[in-house]
Amino acid sequence: MIKITGSQTEAKVFSNYPQETTLEQIKELCNQAFLKETKISIMPDYHGGKAVSLARPTIQLKDNRLC
């Protein structure tokens, strides 16, 4: 598992194979103010896209709802 910490939250990537460009995109996601104190999980089939990472992210909001 890879843990990425941004200024607003952190993400867990359930893979042991780092993809640097994609990890940078996920860190940028973790820096977004609207995601402050949420929990982000990225599935092992993650890969980079043109502007954002492509995977099946799960984001748990502060009120425990999942997106």
C-alpha positions in Angstrom: 0.0 0.0 0.0 1.2 3.5 -0.8 0.1 6.4 1.4 0.0 9.9 -0.1 -0.3 12.9 2.2 -1.4 16.3 0.9 -2.2 19.6 2.7 -5.9 18.8 3.2 -6.1 15.0 3.5 -4.4 11.7 2.7 -5.0 8.9 0.2 -4.3 5.2 0.4 -3.4 3.5 -2.9 -3.9 -0.2 -2.6 -1.0 -1.2 -4.8 2.7 -1.9 -4.4 3.6 -0.5 -7.8 4.2 3.2 -7.8 3.4 5.2 -10.9 5.0 8.6 -10.2 2.9 10.8 -12.6 -0.3 9.3 -11.2 0.9 9.6 -7.6 1.5 13.3 -8.3 -2.1 13.7 -9.6 -3.4 11.9 -6.4 -1.3 14.3 -4.2 -2.8 17.3 -6.1 -6.3 15.8 -5.3 -5.3 15.5 -1.6 -4.4 19.2 -1.6 -7.9 20.4 -2.6 -9.7 22.3 0.2 -13.1 20.7 -0.6 -11.7 17.3 0.4 -10.4 18.4 3.8 -10.5 15.6 6.4 -12.0 13.1 4.0 -10.6 9.6 3.5 -9.5 8.7 0.0 -8.9 5.1 -1.2 -7.5 4.3 -4.6 -7.9 0.8 -6.0 -4.9 -1.2 -7.3 -5.8 -0.7 -11.0 -5.0 3.0 -10.9 -3.3 4.8 -13.8 -2.7 8.3 -14.9 -5.0 10.2 -17.2 -4.5 13.4 -19.1 -5.3 15.7 -16.1 -6.4 13.3 -13.2 -5.7 9.8 -12.2 -8.1 7.1 -13.4 -9.2 4.4 -11.1 -12.1 3.7 -8.9 -11.5 6.1 -6.0 -13.6 5.9 -2.9 -14.0 9.1 -0.9 -15.5 9.0 2.5 -16.9 12.4 3.5 -16.9 13.8 7.0 -20.5 12.7 7.6 -19.5 9.1 6.6 -21.2 9.2 3.2 -19.2 7.6 0.4 -18.8 9.0 -3.1 
